[in-house]
């Protein structure tokens, strides 16, 4: 998706640094990091006024307690079913409730990507049953998140445009607050054409989250231009 430089400048001119910062989930999901890295992540998020820090469930209590000792303006997003989305619905539901109990204020869950693909290649009752499964998988996490916003990670790099749009519709039906592009561990990050498709599908009823490969101001502006909320 080509975006004219003039269009990017127009978007950038409309946004202050604080506005851009408030759209960012400052993320560290690698498996080998130490507590000092998580605290550094929290320090940076608090300094710049980012929306949340996004961490693995193991680090939710540490991030929550540390941020509360500094201020209450940065939330804690915990990933669920990460990064493959292939565990049982019951496992995802427990992981969500456990994360919220330990201090998470938002949940980023990975959709069952294989089931979304299976749904699109099946027909009739089999396809409908698979669709119901995907919806209920998300719905169980929404229910167990106890009011915390749930962002559904679609891992768009594995999906066709039709599958992306249908996954967005299912996420909305299941009560999600956002749809999100990627885990950062899949084949593709935030792609502007996918963001545009997601926004066209959900309208202003859900948020659209750009994730994966958004590492600088230019990439952030490209995503915002493509209609992502954050």
Buried (B, 14 or more C-beta within 10 A) or exposed (E): EEEEEEEBEEBBEEBEEEEBBBBBBBBBBEEEBEEEBBBEBBBEBBEBBBBBBBBBBEBBBBBBEBBEEBEEEBBBBBBBBBBBBEBEBEEBBBBBBBBBEBBBBBBBBBBBBBBBBBBBEBEEEEBEEBBEBBBBBBBBBBBBBEEBBBBBBBBBBBBEEEBBBBBBBBBBEBBBBBBBBBBBBBEBBBBBEBBBBBBEBBEEEBBBBBBBBBEEEEBBBBBBBBBBBB
